[in-house]
Amino acid sequence: MNLKSIYINCDGASRGNPGKAAIGIQIKGEDQKTVLKQHSEYIGIATNNVAEYLAVLKSLDIAKNFTNQNVFVYSDSELLVRQLNGIYLVKNKNLKELFNRVQKLQNSFKKVVFTHVKREHNAIADQLANEALDKHE
């Protein structure tokens, strides 16, 4: 399947910082309504920021199954979005490594756009991340 555009909501969650962490992802098709895939995964012990980056990495990895064109990624992590858009520098060594992996994965697509959204506009991804955490309580 090679769609012109896909739309991704992703979220990373950590209970404790660092603490048990998980990611949640919802990918929609060109109409922004059709759900192509939902993904929920426990990722072990991590900070919230690491979880957010791992959510983006997994999102882009899954996205390759649907397109090599335009990918629109929505996250409620302002830090993540500002770093990925080059507004903030990535100073943390662990995040820098993840940032570089995202940069490399972006080359799989014609265009990747990162947009910050309010938490309520990222509810499904947040719910998926929390469901994965709940299974590991």
C-alpha angles and dihedrals in degrees: 000000000000111000121183092233140006130190123218131193112191136174139181121205133191128186100210120006098275099015143113106331140191142172133226127197136181120186121195131190133240094291089057088229107072110088108222097177144352121200130188122178139169108225102185126239114352143134119262091252093052089049090052091052093046089052090055092046092051090045093055091044091054091042090065087072090063109032149355091199127069123356122184113196121195121194134167090217106102092187092054095048094046091049094048090048091051095246093116126037117236106237101163110093095218093048092046090060091050091044090055091050090052090049090053094047091051088068088071089072138056091231136001120189122191117203130182115227132181116263092253089060090055097049099126094051090046091050092050092051091049092048089056089049092048090057089058099049 
